[in-house]
Amino acid sequence: MSPQPVFRRFYIDLRQTGDSGMIRRIIDGENAMYGRDFSEKKRVIVKVGSSTITHEATGNIDYTKLERLVRQLCDLRAQGKDVCLVSSGAIAVGRYAIGLKERPSDLATKQACASIGQAYLMSVYQKLFSEYNQKAGQILMTKKTMTDPESRENARNTFEELFALGVIPVVNENDTVATHEIQFGDNDSLSAIVAALVKADALILLSDIDGLYTDNPNTNPDAEFVPVVENIDAVVDMASEDSTSNVGTGGMTAKLRAAQIATYSGADMVITNGKHIGNIHRIFENKDKGTLFVANKRDDVRVLDLLED
């Protein structure tokens, strides 16, 4: 994938003109992540991608990482926070189970893999959560869940009841029945939609990259890390469409679209490297791990309008 020089020029121009309102390299803030106190967050959504919870060589579940993830989430719950996990991985796990080496391209095989993989993945989650005496519940969604008013309200009520019961919802797209017309397309967008639906104040995306860069760091050694984005509109159209793994579907464009949905809904969002699961608790200890997208609640924008047609 070729570099995106327009993104780099835009970034340098902002630095040269001293415009700190778009992208800031440094934010003052004692005992806070770039000036935002994550220890005070009350309702948290954590999204984990397929590449984070599966072994690259085989596509099978990385049980060590999954156990660490569950432990981090249980600890957040023990602090009194409402916690929700949006987890990819169903198709990848199902693919491994039936011996496919490549991600399937036809819908029927994808849905068969999702059916097999989702059941197995959820059973593993339940087992791991139970080791910490934590209840978990499954919620499978499609875009229709959000676009249909009655379905949307039912989903919101289910989330609220699970939170009230101290349960951690585990959310995924319902890939076994979703077609193109009712797909979110990627779980980055789904996690942001969930954050908006339940009025979360923090969304953490565990990715295969440290955060946002001025260019693709895999192809441009001069790409610079961007620690804070205060105005998502300044960068949302400047990422490439590439997906960085054989098992995932969300590239940086999807993550920036998620940031737009989340920040417009009033949630701070962080992209951090899922290779280091401990980044979750580091963020909530206000240690700077990843790129922070600052909440910018917009009452004049309907979240549903931000979903792709």
N, C-alpha and C positions, 0 to 999 in steps of 0.2 A: 504494500500500500504506500503510495507516494506521500511525502510530507505535506502539511497544510500551511504554506507560508503566510497566507492571509491572517491566520490566527496569530502567528508570531509577530507580524508587523503591527497588528492591532495592539498586542500586549506591549511592545516596545514604545509605540506612540503614546500609550497611556502613561507609561513611566516617564517619558520625556516631557510630557505636558503637565505632569504632576497631578493628574486626575486620579485621586485615590478612591473615588466613589464607585468605580466599576470593578477593578480587580486590585486588591491590596496585597502586598507581599508581607507586610508587618502590621499587626494590630496590637496596641497596648492593652494589657489586661492581666492584672495580677491574680494568680490562682484561678485562672479560667482558660478554656481552650479558645485562643484567639479572641478573648474578650467575652465569650459566652460560657456561662456556668452550667455545665452538663450534669453536675451532681444534683441539681435542683429539678431536673426533668422528671415528669410524673408518668408519662405514657410514651413508650418507646417501641418503635418498629425496627426489627433487624432483618435485613434481607441477605440471604446466602445463595451464591450461585453454584451451578453444577460443578464448575472447575474447582471450587473451594472444597467441596465435600466428597469428591471422587478422586481416585488415583489416575493420573494422566496415562500411565502405561497400560492400565487394564480397563478403566472405566468403572471399576467396582468401588464401593463405598470406602472412604478413608475413615475407619472407625475411630482412630485416635483423634482426628480433627473434630469429628462429630461429637465425641464425648466431651472435648474441651468446649465446644460451642454450647452444648446443653448446660454444662457447669457454669459458664459465664451468664447464660440467660437465667438460670435458677438463682444465681447470686444477685442479679438485678431485681428479680422478683422478691428475694429475701430483704431487699432494701425498701420494699413497699411500692415499687414501681409496677404499673401495668406493662406487661411485656407481650409482644406478638412477634412470631417468627414467620417470615415469608421465605419458603424454601423451594428452590428448584431441585432438579435431580431425578425426577420420576422417569423421564424418558431415558436418561443416561443409565440409571440403575437397571431399568427394564431391558435396555439394549444389551447390557452385560449379561443379564440372566439368560437371554436367548442366544447369546453368542455372536451378535452383530459387531463387527469391528468399526464400522463407520456410522455416523448419525443417519438415520433413515430419512429419505426425501419424500416418500409418499405418505399421505395422510393416514391411511389405514394402519401401516406399520408403526408410525409414530404413536397412534392412539393405542395400539396393542402394547407397545413398550410402556406407555404411560400407565396403562391399567395394571400391568405386572409390577412396574417399578414403584408406583405410588403406594400400593398396598404394603410392599416390603419396606419401603423407606419409612412409612408411618409406624410400622411395627417396631422398627429400630428406635425411632424417636420415643415411642411410648416406653420401651424398655429402659432407655437411658434416663428419661425424665423420672421414671419411677424410682430409680436408684437414689434420687434426691428428694423423694416423697413429694414430687411435683406433678400435678395433673396437667395433661395436654389434651387439646381437642382439635379435630381436623375441620377446616373450612375450605371447600373447593369453589372457585368462582370463575365466571366468564364475564365478558364485557356486558352481557345482558343483565347480569346482577346489578350493575351500576346504572344502566340506561333505563331499565324498567323501574318506575318509582316504588311500586309495591315490593319488588325483590330487593331494591336498595334499602328500604326501611327495615325489611325482615333481616337482612344481613347486619345492619347497624345494631338492631336489637339483640341479635345473637352474640355479636362481639361484646356488647355492653354487659350482657348476662354472664358471659364467660369471664370477663374481667372482674365482675362483682364476686364471682365464685372463686377467684384466685387462680383461674385456669390460664395457661399459656396457649392461645390459638396458634396452630400451625397451618399456614395458608399456602395454597398453590393454585395455579390456573387449572381448571378442570379439563386437562388435555384429552381425556378419553371421549369427550363429547364436543369440544370446541371446534368450530370450523373457522375459516378465515374471517367470516363476517362477525363472529362473536369472540374473537381472540383479542387479548391484550397485546400479544405478540412477544412480550418479554416480561420477566418478573421484576425488573427495575420499575417499569411503569406500574405494575400491579402493586408493588409495595408502597409507592407514592399514593396511589388511589386508596389503599387501605389506610394510610396515614391521614389522608383527607377525610375519609369516611368516619373514622373514630376520633378525629380531632387530636391526633398525637402531636406532641411537641418536639419529638426527635425521631429522625430516620437515619439508620446506619446501613450503608451499602457495603458489604464485604465483596471486594472485587479482586481481580488478578493484577491490579496495578496500585501504586501507592496513593493515587489521587489524580487530580487534573494537572496536565502539563500544557505548556504553550504549543507543543507539537507532539507527534508520536515519538516517545522516547525509544521505541524499538528500532526506529529508522533514522532518527535525528539525534545525534549525541549532544547537540546544543540545546535540546529541549529543556525548558526550565519548569520546575515544580511551582504550582500556584497554590498557596496555602489557604487563601480565602477568596471567595467570590461574594460580593455584596449585592450585585445586581445580575441575576441570572439572565436577563434579557440581553446583556452585553456579550454573552458567550454561547447561548443556546443553539445558534445556527452554525457554529464554527467547528464542530467535530466531524470526523469522518464516520462512515457507516460500518467500519470494520468490526467484526466480532473476533475476539482474540483467542478463542479456544474451539476445539473440536466438539465440545459437549454443550457449550452455552449458546445463547441467542442474543445477548445484549452487549453491544459495543458502547463506546463513549457517547454516541448520539442518544442512545436509550437512557443513559445515566443523566445526561443533561436535561432530557425531557422529564425524567423523574424529579430532578431538582426543581424544575419549573413548577410542576404540580405540587410538590411538597412545600416549597417556600411560599407559593401563593396561598397555600392553605394554612400557613402559620407555623410550620415546622422547620427547625434547623435540620439540615441534612449533611452527612459526612460520607465521603467516599474514602475507604481505607483498605489496606491490603489484607485480604482474607487468608493469605499465607500465614499470617501471624494472628491467630484467633484472639490472643491476649490483647489485641488492639481495642477490643470492645470495652474491657474494664479500664484500659488506659484512657480512653475517651471520656468515660464517666468519672475518672479521677482528674479530668481537665488537663491531660497531657496531650500535646499537639500531635495527633496521629492521623494524617490524611488531609483532605481538602474540605473545608467547611463552606457550605452554601448557607448564607444567612437568611433566616425567615423574613419574608416581606409580604405579609398577608394582604391579599387583594380582594376586597369585597365586590369589586366590579367585574371580576372574572369568574365564570362558571367552570369548575374543574372538569365537568363532562365535555366542555368545548375543547379541552386540551387533549382529549383522547383522539387517537387517529381514527379516521373513518374506515 
